[in-house]
Amino acid sequence: MKALVLRGPSTMTCDDLPIPASEAGQVLVRVTHSGVCGTDLKIFQGTIPTKYPLIMGHEMVGVIADGPKKGQRVIIDPVFFCGACFHCRAGQPNLCPQGGLIGRDMNGGFAEYASFPATQAFPLPDSIPGETAALIQVATTCLHAQRLTPMFVGDTVLVMGLGISGQLHCQIAKARGASKVIAISRSAYKRELAEQLGADVTINPGPDAHQQVLDATEGRGADIAIDSTGVLSQLSEAIRHVRFGGKVVMFGIVSAKEGSLPFYQLYFKELTLINGRAAKAEDFSSMISLVASGAVKLDPLITHRMPLEQLEQAIGMVEDGDDRRLKIILDHA
């Protein structure tokens, strides 16, 4: 089979490898489509440590080629777990200390075939095309973070940053009952797309951004603010924009090791900080239903479609920061 193999930091080869065997409890999947994201870039560069050689790829869909339910179209949950530790028994398999990420801690989906634990495969309805379905994994992490956040019908949700996750957060918040979604981004292109996908108010960050948030919320501030940027200064702005007694979801991964936040405001406004990590099985089944029903639209978020062989080029595109690039999907055909 054809596979893109990471041999070391920024060193990748296209190899012809044997099709992996599916052991007991596993399924062999013929991968049809995969997504490329910032985590792949960091693994490729060596910023996220791993063991070499490695087949990356954690956003993948395909068809079961060997194992239970052969022929079934599936999406793969890339977060594996032991099933026996305290966190697994407490219903938190996404926090399993013995767990890991497919495509980082074990071979992933940037290949024609891959073998996965059967517990990680979720059936896909025929109504969701493969290239679109590859985005569902990202959406499950957004849904998981929002499910940790009590939301009531009529709430106003503010989303900071309108990359892939921000665009998904806007749609999911609407699907969960938010009466108004406010989206903030410097990109006019991304603001326009968010409006097309249901955002009620979009704002270009600047000196009057906070006043615009207040104007859109009857002077209170947002009930829930979701930071999708992972930038500490933007997290500070989210704290500023949320109302007294509100909730701040720290979705973007902050890589800074030190910095400052308006800690007094956290106390004075009696805010709740929430952080979500990965997703659970129930997030996959729910997200598949939301996409199948049309409540969440994924196709408008796909801006580039490329063959598997161009993976290294796709990773370079993730790095270049093009304002009009959102999701890159690889076709394995």
Secondary structure, 3 states (H helix, E strand, C coil): CEEEEEEECCEEEEEECCCCCCCCCEEEEEEEEEEECHHHHHHHHCCCCCCCCECCCCEEEEEEEECCCCCCEEEECCEECCCCCHHHHCCCHHHCCCCEEECCCECCCCECEEEEEHHHEEECCCCCCHHHHCCHHHHHHHHHHHHCCCCCCCCEEEEECCCHHHHHHHHHHHHCCCCEEEEECCCHHHHHHHHHCCCCEEECCCCCHHHHHHHHCCCCCEEEEEECCCCHHHHHHHHHHEEEEEEEEECCCCCCCCCCCCHHHHHHCCCEEECCCCCCHHHHHHHHHHHHHCCCCCHHHEEEEEEHHHHHHHHHHHHHCCCCCCEEEEECC
